[in-house]
Amino acid sequence: MDKTDDKKKKKIKEKYTEDEELNKTKPIWTRNADDISSEEYGEFYKSLSNGWEEHLAVKHFSVEGQLEFRALLFIPKRAPFDLFENKKGKNNIKLYVRRVFIMDNCEDLIPEYLNFVKGVVDSEDLPLNISREMLQQNKILKVIRKNLVKKIMELIEEINEDKDNFKKFYEQFSKNLKLGIHEDSTNRKKIAWLSRYVHLPPRGTSDGHAYTRRTVSEV
C-alpha cells in the first residue's frame, strides 16, 4: 500500500471523527430521532427538568410545509406537587427560534391542562425579537400549538396501549384530563375516551394482578 492510500484513509477517518463531534454538539432536538439513544433522551430530560427521575414517554418530531418547527416533548412519571399552583414559576416548554433561546415556559404553546408536559420547541418562522405580548396574537404560534396538542394526544394514546403505564399516568394526571374535557372542545371526545376507563384493583381486594376496568364515575 502506498503513502497516498494511507493519507486518504487518514483524511476519511478524521472527517468521520469531526462529524461525530459536531453531531454531539448539535442540540438534541435538531438531530435525527433514529440516531438518538434512550439514554441520551433520558439525560436530556433530567437536565431539562432539573431532576433525577426518568420520563414516562417521549415524542420527538418535526413539521415541514407552510411552517417549520422541531419539537421534543416529554411526559414525566409523576406530577409535581404544585402542578396547578404558582404558574409564574413553571418552566416546562422552552421556546427557541432557529436554535436561539427565546424564553422559558412559553405558556401560549400548550393549553393549561397539558401543563405537565416538558420539552423544547424550535421554530424556523417566528421572529427572533418576539415578545410574550406578540406571541399571544401570533398566527404561527397558534398553528404550532395546534400541532403540539395533536402530538401530545398521540403520545397519551401510545401510553394507553400499555395498561400498567397508563395506570401510572392516570394516577398522576387524571385532574389534567378532566380539565381537558371542559377546556378543549376539539379533543373533548378523545380525552373523555381516554379518561373513561382506568385500571384499578376490584373493590374489596388487594390483588394487584386482578385488575378490572371501571368507569371513572364509579371510582
N, C-alpha and C positions, 0 to 999 in steps of 0.2 A: 504494500500500500504506500503511495507516495504522500508527500507533505501536503499537497493540495487537498486530498481527501480528508486528511486529519483536520485541516483548517475549516473545511466545510462542516464536518461533524461538530467541531467545537462551536462554530457560529450557531448551528441549529440548536445545540444543547443550551447555549447561552440565551437564545431567543425564547425557548420554552421556559427557562427559569425566570426570565423577565416577565413573560406573560402570566406565569403563576403568581409572581409577586404583585403585579398590577391588579390581578383578579382579587387578591386578598385585601387590597386597599380600597377596592370599589365598594360603595355602600351595598349591603347585602340585598336590599330590595331591587337594585338595578341588575343583579345577576340572574342567570337562568335558574329557575327553580330546580331543574334536574341536576344542577351542579352543586347544590347545597345539601349538606347532610343534616339529619335531625339534630345532631349535636350542635351544629352551627346555629340552627334556628333556636335551640334551647339557650345557648349562650347569649344570643342577641336579645331574646325575650327577657332574660334575667337582668341584662344591662338596661333595657327599656323600662322594666318595672321596678328597678332598684330592689329586687328581691332574690331569693334563693330557690323558689319553687318553680317546677316545670309548668309549662302551659298545658291546657287540655286539648286545644286544637289550633291549627294554623291555616290561613288561606293566603297564598302568595299569587298575585295575578297582575296583568297589565291590560289596559284598554286602549285600543287604537281606532282611529277613524276621524270623526269630526273634532274630537278632542283626544288628548293622550295623557294618561297618567299610570303610575305604578302604585301598587299598594301591598303592604304586608301586614296582615291583621291576625291578632291572637285572641283566643278566648281563655281566660285564666281558669285555674282549677277551683279557686274559691273566691267568693265575693269579699271585697274589703268591708270592714265593719261600718264605714261611713259612706256607703255607696250612694245614698240619696241625700247626703248632707254636704255642706261646705263645697259647693260647686266650684268656687274660685280656686280651690286647692287641687282640683283634678289635673291629672297630667297623663291623658290616655292616648289621644291621637295627635301625633306631631305632623305638622304641615311643612313640606318642602316645595320649592319651585325650582325646577332644573337643578336639583341636588343642593340648592342653597336653603338652609334652615330659615323658616319664616316665623313659626310660633309653636309653642306647646299648646296642648289642649284646645284644638280648634273645634269649638262647640258646634259650629254650623255644619260640620262634616257628617255627624250622625245624630239621630234623634235621642232624646234623654233616656228612653227605655233601653237603648243599647249602650249606655254609658260605661258598661263593664268591659267593652272591647278595647284592647290596647293595640297600638300599631303606628305605622308610618304611611303617609300618602305623599306622593311626589308628582306634582303637576308640571306638564310641559307648556301649559297655556295661560296660567294665571300670571299677572304682572308681579315682578319681584318686590315692588313697593306697596303691595296691597295691605290695607289695614283691616282690623276686625270690623269696623263700621262698613267698609266697602264690601267685605265678604258677605255680609248679610243680604246684600242686594245683587250679588254676583251670579249671573246665569250659569257660568261654567261650574261654579261650586255646587249649584243645585243639581246639575247633571251628575257630577262626581258623587254627591250624597246619595242620589237615587241608585247608582251602581253599587256603592258600598253597602247599602241596606240589602240589595238583592244578593250580594255575595255572602253577607253575614247570615241571611236566611238559608242560603245553600249550605253554609258551614254547620248551622244548627241542625239542619236536616241530616247531614252526614253524621253528626254526633248521635242523632236519634236512631241510626242504624245499629248502634251497639247499646243494648238495654242497660248495661252497667254504667257506661259512660253517660248516657242520657239521665240516668237516675242521679248521678253526681251533679250533672249540670243543673237539673231541675231543682235539686235541694238548695243550690246556691243562688239560682237566678229566676225562680218562679215568680217573684214580685215583678221582675222586669218584663216577663212575658205577659203577665196580667195587665201591666201598664200599657204594653204594646197593643193589646186588644182594644183598649179605649182610645189610644192616640193615633194608631196607624191604620187608617181606613183601607189603604191599598193592600196591606198584608194581613188584615184582620182575620180572614178565614184561615190562612196558613198558620198564623200564630195560635189561633184557637184550636186548630187541629193538633198542633204540637203540644199544647197545654192540656188537651183533653184527657190523655192517659198518662199515668205516672206509675212506675214500678215501685210498689211498696209491699212489705210483708202482709199477709192476710190479718184481719183484725183478730186479736187474741192469741197470736202466735209470735214466736221469736225466731222462726226458722228462716234464715237468710236465703235459703235456696228455694223456698216455696213461695216465690213471688207471684202475685196476681195483679191484674190490671184493674184499677178502679178509677172512676172519673174523678176529676179534681173536686167536684161538688160533694162527693162522698167522703173526701179526706178531712 
